[in-house]
Amino acid sequence: MRKLSDLPTPYLAVDLEIFYQNLETMGAYKSGSQLRPHVKAFKSTAVAAILKDFGYSNFCCATVREMEGMVAAGIGNDLLLANETLDTNRLGSLVDQGANITVAVDSAETIKAAFDGGVRNVLIDVNVGLPRCGCDISEVSQLSKYAKQIGLNVRGVMGYEGHLMFTESRDDRRDGVEISMSVLQEAHSITGGEVISAGGTGTFDLNSFATEIQAGSFLFMDTRYASLDLPFLESLWVVSKVISVEKDRRRAVCDAGVKSFSMDYGKPSLEDCVIGFCSDEHTVILPKERDGTINFKVGDLVQLRTSHVDPTVAKHPKLFGVIDGLVHKEWKVDLRDW
């Protein structure tokens, strides 16, 4: 069995005990169709298969590539592209293969694209506070009528309260969810259908209005989610090797940089150290105390905690599942690209 030191750095390691603990914890809150795991968080059919074995048969995806990979792997009885797309011919080919495909729509153009591409199931995506995709509540009736008139099955509505995911106060998060979901409930009263799809890891236990929660980051977590009062622990880190140590031990450098982790939510973290700056293939490690020194030597492995798990995973070809420093699993990250 391989040790962490046997693998070329940098790479992603997953603490399997924490990973499965997170899965068990989520299962105690949301089981079966109550959770629609978001594939974008792990981008791996191997991980999706674990979720399937745990009882989750419905999945949501962020890209057409993720949808194609899930269908090819035979995973997911009900797949939702939780994103607007005009590239619907590829989705239609999945329907031709017998896949149960639904796509989010928020305009006449995306509705027509779904129909022209051969997709027959849609959710009306509604803006519930995050200034991204989603139609205004005033447009729901017209869009729903248009979709039904041209022959689409409007399964219900979708609305992502992403602006609330990292609200520090749990009470403020709860209040914000209620406001956002009141909009989505109004939209659902117009469209009908069996699906109210919303939520994420930050609001998974506060959103009692949605019929299904689109959470995925809970499996691995990251430093931004870890700052909240959530019952999940960080299971993923970027393993890097120290390649240089300054003579007076005031600085060390490891071989993982921004090509190995996302920095849109901030720098990575390292226990008992400060991260100086990150470049393409390097991260500078500084002592925590101003006049302190670094205890690393060249060749040491360091475990960097990432600030945003989803895009970090997308930068790597594999995930290595470890227990006590030994590699027990190797999962391909096979759902990258678009």
C-alpha positions in Angstrom: 0.0 0.0 0.0 1.4 3.4 -1.0 2.3 6.1 1.4 1.6 9.8 0.8 5.3 10.3 0.3 5.2 7.9 -2.6 3.0 10.1 -4.7 4.3 13.0 -7.0 3.2 16.4 -5.6 1.1 18.3 -5.7 -2.1 16.2 -5.4 -5.4 16.0 -3.6 -5.8 13.8 -0.6 -9.1 12.9 1.1 -9.3 11.7 4.6 -11.6 8.7 4.1 -12.8 8.5 7.7 -13.9 12.2 7.7 -15.4 11.8 4.1 -17.6 9.0 5.2 -18.5 10.7 8.5 -19.7 13.7 6.4 -21.8 11.4 4.3 -23.3 9.8 7.3 -24.0 13.2 8.9 -25.8 14.5 5.7 -27.8 11.2 5.6 -29.2 11.9 9.0 -30.6 15.2 7.7 -31.4 14.5 4.1 -31.9 11.1 2.7 -33.0 9.7 -0.7 -34.7 12.3 -3.0 -34.4 15.0 -0.3 -30.8 15.6 -1.5 -29.7 16.1 -5.1 -25.9 16.0 -4.7 -24.1 18.6 -6.8 -21.6 16.8 -9.0 -19.6 20.0 -9.6 -18.2 19.7 -6.0 -16.3 16.4 -6.8 -16.4 15.9 -10.6 -15.9 12.2 -10.2 -18.2 9.3 -11.2 -16.4 7.2 -8.6 -17.5 9.6 -5.9 -21.0 9.8 -7.4 -21.1 5.9 -7.3 -20.5 6.1 -3.6 -23.3 8.5 -3.1 -25.6 6.3 -5.3 -24.7 3.3 -3.0 -25.7 5.5 -0.1 -29.2 5.9 -1.5 -28.9 9.1 -3.6 -30.2 8.4 -7.1 -30.9 12.0 -8.3 -28.0 14.3 -9.1 -27.5 17.9 -10.4 -24.7 19.0 -12.6 -23.2 22.4 -13.6 -21.9 21.4 -17.1 -23.1 19.3 -20.0 -19.8 17.4 -19.7 -20.8 16.3 -16.2 -24.2 15.2 -17.5 -22.6 13.2 -20.3 -20.2 11.5 -17.9 -22.9 10.6 -15.4 -25.0 9.0 -18.2 -22.0 7.1 -19.6 -21.3 5.7 -16.1 -25.0 4.7 -15.6 -25.3 6.9 -12.5 -28.4 8.9 -11.7 -32.0 8.1 -12.3 -32.8 11.8 -12.6 -30.2 14.3 -13.8 -30.7 18.0 -13.6 -28.5 20.5 -15.4 -28.8 23.3 -12.8 -27.7 25.9 -15.2 -28.9 27.6 -18.3 -27.4 26.3 -21.6 -27.9 26.8 -25.3 -25.8 23.7 -26.0 -28.8 21.4 -25.7 -28.2 19.1 -28.7 -25.8 17.2 -26.5 -28.4 16.9 -23.8 -30.9 15.7 -26.4 -28.6 12.9 -27.4 -28.6 11.8 -23.7 -32.4 11.8 -23.8 -32.2 9.6 -26.9 -30.1 7.2 -24.9 -32.9 6.9 -22.4 -31.6 9.3 -19.8 -34.0 11.3 -17.6 -32.8 14.8 -18.2 -34.0 18.1 -16.9 -32.5 21.6 -17.6 -33.0 24.9 -15.8 -34.4 27.7 -18.0 -34.9 31.4 -17.3 -35.8 32.9 -20.7 -37.7 32.3 -23.9 -34.4 31.6 -25.6 -33.3 28.9 -23.2 -36.8 27.3 -23.3 -36.7 27.2 -27.1 -33.1 25.8 -27.0 -34.3 23.0 -24.7 -37.1 22.1 -27.0 -35.0 22.4 -30.2 -32.3 20.2 -28.6 -34.7 17.4 -27.7 -35.0 18.0 -23.9 -38.5 17.8 -22.7 -38.2 18.4 -18.9 -37.4 21.9 -17.5 -37.4 23.8 -14.2 -38.1 27.5 -14.3 -35.0 29.1 -12.7 -36.0 32.1 -10.5 -33.9 34.8 -9.1 -34.3 34.5 -5.3 -31.7 37.1 -4.3 -28.4 36.0 -5.9 -27.7 38.4 -8.8 -26.8 35.7 -11.3 -29.1 33.5 -13.5 -32.8 33.2 -12.8 -35.8 35.1 -14.1 -37.7 37.8 -12.1 -40.8 36.5 -10.3 -42.9 38.7 -12.7 -41.7 36.6 -15.7 -42.5 33.2 -14.2 -46.1 33.0 -15.5 -45.3 33.9 -19.1 -42.2 31.6 -19.2 -44.1 28.7 -17.7 -47.0 29.1 -20.2 -44.6 29.4 -23.1 -42.7 26.2 -22.1 -46.0 24.3 -21.7 -47.4 25.6 -25.0 -44.5 24.3 -27.0 -44.7 20.9 -25.4 -42.3 21.0 -22.5 -42.9 19.4 -19.1 -42.5 22.1 -16.4 -41.5 20.0 -13.5 -41.4 22.9 -11.1 -39.0 25.6 -10.1 -35.4 26.2 -9.0 -33.9 29.0 -7.1 -30.4 29.2 -5.6 -30.0 31.3 -2.4 -26.2 31.4 -3.0 -25.9 34.9 -1.5 -26.7 33.4 1.9 -24.3 30.4 1.8 -21.6 32.1 3.9 -23.7 34.4 6.1 -22.0 34.1 9.4 -25.0 34.3 11.7 -27.2 31.3 11.6 -30.3 33.3 12.5 -29.5 35.8 9.7 -29.1 32.8 7.3 -32.4 31.3 8.4 -34.2 34.6 7.9 -32.6 35.1 4.5 -33.7 31.6 3.4 -37.3 32.3 4.4 -37.3 35.5 2.3 -35.7 33.8 -0.7 -37.9 30.8 -0.5 -41.1 32.9 -0.2 -40.2 34.1 -3.7 -39.7 30.5 -4.9 -42.9 29.3 -3.3 -44.8 32.0 -5.1 -43.2 31.0 -8.3 -44.1 27.3 -7.7 -47.7 28.3 -7.0 -47.7 29.6 -10.6 -45.9 26.7 -12.4 -47.0 23.7 -10.4 -45.0 20.6 -10.6 -43.4 18.2 -8.1 -40.0 19.9 -7.8 -38.8 22.9 -5.7 -35.0 22.7 -6.1 -32.8 25.0 -4.0 -30.2 25.2 -1.3 -26.6 24.2 -0.8 -24.2 23.2 1.9 -24.5 26.5 3.7 -28.3 26.3 4.1 -28.9 22.6 3.8 -30.6 22.3 7.2 -32.3 25.7 7.2 -34.2 25.3 3.9 -37.3 23.3 4.8 -39.2 24.8 1.8 -37.4 23.0 -1.0 -38.3 19.5 -2.0 -34.7 18.8 -2.7 -31.4 20.4 -1.6 -28.5 20.9 -4.1 -25.5 20.4 -1.8 -22.1 18.9 -2.8 -19.3 20.6 -0.9 -20.3 19.0 2.4 -18.3 15.9 1.4 -14.9 17.7 1.3 -15.6 21.1 2.7 -13.1 24.0 2.6 -11.9 26.8 4.9 -14.8 29.2 3.9 -17.5 26.6 4.8 -15.5 25.5 7.8 -15.9 29.0 9.3 -19.6 28.4 9.7 -21.6 26.4 12.2 -22.0 23.4 10.0 -21.8 19.7 11.2 -19.2 18.7 8.5 -15.4 18.6 8.7 -12.8 19.3 6.2 -11.7 16.0 4.5 -9.7 17.3 1.6 -6.3 19.0 1.3 -3.7 19.7 -1.3 -0.5 17.8 -0.5 2.6 19.6 -1.5 6.4 19.2 -0.9 8.8 21.7 0.6 11.3 22.5 -2.2 13.2 25.4 -0.6 14.0 26.7 2.9 15.7 30.0 3.5 19.0 29.9 5.3 17.7 31.6 8.5 14.5 29.5 8.4 12.3 32.5 8.0 10.7 31.2 4.9 9.9 28.0 3.1 8.5 27.3 -0.3 6.4 24.3 -1.4 5.6 23.1 -4.9 1.8 23.8 -5.1 0.6 27.1 -6.5 -2.5 28.6 -8.1 -2.4 25.8 -10.7 -3.2 23.4 -7.9 -5.8 25.3 -5.9 -8.4 28.0 -6.4 -7.9 31.4 -4.7 -11.2 33.2 -5.6 -12.1 32.9 -1.9 -8.6 33.5 -0.6 -5.3 31.9 0.0 -4.9 28.3 1.2 -4.2 27.7 4.9 -1.5 25.7 6.7 -1.7 24.8 10.3 0.6 27.0 12.6 1.9 28.9 9.6 1.1 32.0 7.5 0.8 31.8 3.7 2.9 34.6 2.2 2.1 34.7 -1.5 1.2 32.1 -4.1 2.5 32.0 -7.7 1.9 29.4 -10.5 3.8 26.5 -8.9 4.9 27.9 -5.6 3.5 28.9 -2.2 5.6 30.8 0.3 5.2 29.7 3.9 6.1 32.0 6.7 6.2 31.6 10.5 3.2 32.5 12.5 5.1 34.8 14.8 6.9 37.8 13.3 10.3 36.7 14.8 9.6 33.0 14.5 11.2 30.4 12.3 10.0 27.6 10.0 10.3 24.0 11.2 10.2 22.5 7.8 13.1 21.0 5.9 13.4 20.4 2.2 11.4 17.2 1.2 8.8 17.6 3.9 5.1 17.2 2.9 2.7 19.9 3.8 -1.1 19.7 3.8 -2.7 22.9 2.4 -6.4 23.6 3.2 -8.2 25.1 0.3 -10.6 28.0 0.5 -12.9 26.8 -2.4 -13.2 23.1 -2.9 -15.1 22.9 -6.2 -12.6 24.7 -8.6 -9.7 23.2 -6.7 -10.9 19.6 -7.4 -11.3 20.6 -11.1 -7.6 21.4 -11.3 -6.6 17.8 -10.5 -6.9 14.4 -12.4 -7.3 12.3 -9.3 -8.3 12.1 -5.7 -6.4 9.9 -3.3 -8.4 8.5 -0.4 -6.1 8.0 2.7 -6.3 6.6 6.2 -3.4 7.1 8.6 -1.1 8.3 5.8 -1.7 5.3 3.5 -3.5 5.4 0.2 -6.6 3.2 0.2 -8.5 4.7 -2.8 -7.8 6.4 -6.1 -10.7 8.2 -7.7 -10.4 9.7 -11.1 -11.7 13.2 -11.5 -13.2 12.3 -14.8 -15.9 15.0 -15.2 -13.7 18.0 -15.9 -14.0 20.1 -19.0 -17.2 21.5 -20.5 
